Amino acid sequence: MTVCFTVPGQPQGKGRPRVGKIGQHARLYTPAATVAYEGLVAHAAQQAMAGRPMFEQAVAVNLFIDCQVPASWSAKKQRMALAGEVLPTTKPDIDNVVKAIFDGLNGVLWRDDVLVVDCRLRKRYAATPRVRVEVWSVVDPVATELPLETFADLVPPASNDAEADVFGTIPPRRQVEHSR
């Protein structure tokens, strides 16, 4: 099964937990902006699922994070950004966007984001800010890769050489005397 959907709007990273005081007790809470964004992610995923059951086995994910080009930039720099010549090396951090997306998908698309075994990410500028998400089942990861026999010529024959490592290629470090 494959599910593809788009989360509209400027990508947001997962905010750090905040500490609030209730009476004499301190309590951690998730910032309201993060909760709202995770809700938007969950809504988009729920529409894409269209009543299908959640993923229960290993999944792979592609995330295409399309950031808004700053309006304060010159027209030339904006064109360069849209052409991929200028890359978004600013907030939000790509790992925080992944956390926000994955946490928003918990309980909607999959039971928990621990099911993600492969993930490809791309962050670029685009005319329309959004996050495009593709998720598919990885039923048998070994079967989707090359057969093990393909790699047989890469594994060296067994060696009795005491200085060879497990693969017979790298000798152990030797003590080097340093002159002073």
C-alpha positions in Angstrom: 0.0 0.0 0.0 1.2 3.5 -0.8 -0.1 6.8 0.6 0.8 10.2 -0.8 -0.4 13.5 0.5 0.5 17.2 0.9 0.7 19.2 4.1 -0.1 22.8 2.9 1.7 25.9 4.2 5.2 26.7 5.4 6.9 23.7 6.9 7.3 23.9 10.7 9.7 22.1 12.9 8.7 20.4 16.2 9.1 22.9 19.0 11.0 22.1 22.2 8.9 21.2 25.2 8.2 24.2 27.4 8.0 24.2 31.2 4.9 25.6 32.8 4.0 26.0 36.4 0.7 24.7 37.8 0.5 25.6 41.5 3.6 24.3 43.1 4.4 21.8 40.3 6.3 22.2 37.1 4.9 20.6 34.0 6.2 20.1 30.4 3.9 20.9 27.5 4.2 21.0 23.7 4.0 24.6 22.2 0.6 25.4 20.7 2.1 26.0 17.2 3.5 22.5 17.2 0.2 21.0 18.3 -1.6 22.9 15.6 0.9 21.8 12.9 0.8 18.2 14.0 -3.0 18.4 13.8 -2.8 19.7 10.2 -0.5 16.8 9.3 -2.9 14.3 10.9 -5.8 15.8 9.0 -4.0 15.6 5.6 -3.0 12.0 6.3 -6.5 11.0 7.5 -8.0 12.4 4.2 -5.3 10.5 2.2 -6.0 7.2 4.1 -9.7 7.4 3.1 -10.7 4.8 5.6 -7.9 2.3 4.9 -6.2 0.6 7.9 -3.1 2.0 9.4 0.3 0.6 8.5 1.3 -2.2 10.8 4.6 -3.3 9.3 7.8 -1.5 8.3 7.4 1.5 6.0 9.6 3.7 3.9 9.0 7.5 3.6 9.9 10.3 1.2 9.6 13.8 2.5 9.9 16.7 0.1 10.1 19.9 2.2 9.3 22.9 0.0 10.1 26.2 1.8 8.8 29.6 1.0 11.2 32.0 -0.7 11.8 35.1 1.4 9.8 38.1 0.0 12.7 40.4 1.2 15.1 38.9 -1.4 15.7 40.5 -4.7 13.8 39.2 -7.8 17.1 37.7 -9.1 17.8 35.9 -5.9 14.2 34.6 -5.7 14.5 33.2 -9.3 17.8 31.6 -8.3 16.2 30.0 -5.2 13.3 28.6 -7.3 15.8 27.2 -9.8 17.6 25.4 -7.1 20.7 27.5 -7.3 20.2 28.8 -3.7 19.4 26.2 -1.1 17.4 26.7 2.2 20.0 26.6 4.9 17.8 28.4 7.4 15.1 27.4 9.9 13.3 25.1 10.2 15.9 22.4 10.7 15.1 19.4 8.5 15.2 16.9 11.5 12.7 19.0 13.4 10.3 19.0 10.4 10.6 15.2 10.3 9.8 15.0 14.0 6.7 17.2 13.6 5.5 15.2 10.5 6.1 11.8 12.0 4.5 12.7 15.4 1.5 14.0 13.5 1.2 10.7 11.7 1.3 8.6 14.9 -2.1 6.9 15.3 -3.3 8.0 11.9 -1.1 6.6 9.3 0.9 4.2 11.5 0.7 3.1 15.1 4.1 4.6 15.8 6.9 6.2 13.9 9.2 3.3 15.0 7.8 1.5 11.9 9.9 3.8 9.6 12.9 1.9 8.4 13.9 4.0 5.3 13.6 7.7 4.9 14.6 10.1 2.1 14.5 13.8 2.7 14.8 16.8 0.5 14.5 20.5 1.4 14.3 23.1 -1.3 12.7 26.5 -2.0 9.4 26.4 -4.0 6.7 28.8 -5.2 4.2 27.0 -3.0 5.4 26.1 0.5 4.3 22.6 1.6 5.6 19.2 2.7 4.9 16.4 0.2 4.8 13.0 1.9 5.0 9.5 0.4 4.7 6.4 2.6 4.8 2.8 1.4 4.9 -0.6 3.0 8.3 -2.4 3.0 6.9 -5.9 3.4 10.2 -7.9 3.0 13.2 -5.5 3.1 15.6 -8.3 2.0 13.5 -9.2 -1.1 13.5 -5.5 -2.2 17.3 -5.4 -2.2 19.7 -7.2 -4.4 20.1 -10.9 -3.8 22.9 -11.8 -1.3 24.7 -13.8 -4.0 25.3 -10.5 -5.8 27.7 -9.5 -3.0 29.6 -12.8 -2.9 32.5 -11.5 -4.8 32.9 -8.6 -2.3 33.5 -10.8 0.6 37.1 -12.1 0.6 37.9 -15.7 1.2 38.6 -16.8 4.7 42.1 -15.9 5.8 44.3 -17.3 8.6 46.2 -14.0 8.7 46.1 -12.8 12.3 46.6 -9.2 11.2 43.5 -9.1 9.0 40.2 -7.8 10.2 36.9 -9.6 9.7 36.8 -8.7 6.0 40.5 -9.4 5.5 41.3 -5.9 4.4 42.4 -3.6 7.3 45.3 -4.5 9.5 45.0 -3.3 13.1 46.7 -0.1 14.2 50.3 -0.3 15.0 52.0 1.6 17.8 53.8 4.6 16.4 56.6 6.2 18.4 56.6 9.9 18.3 59.9 11.8 18.4 60.1 14.8 20.6 
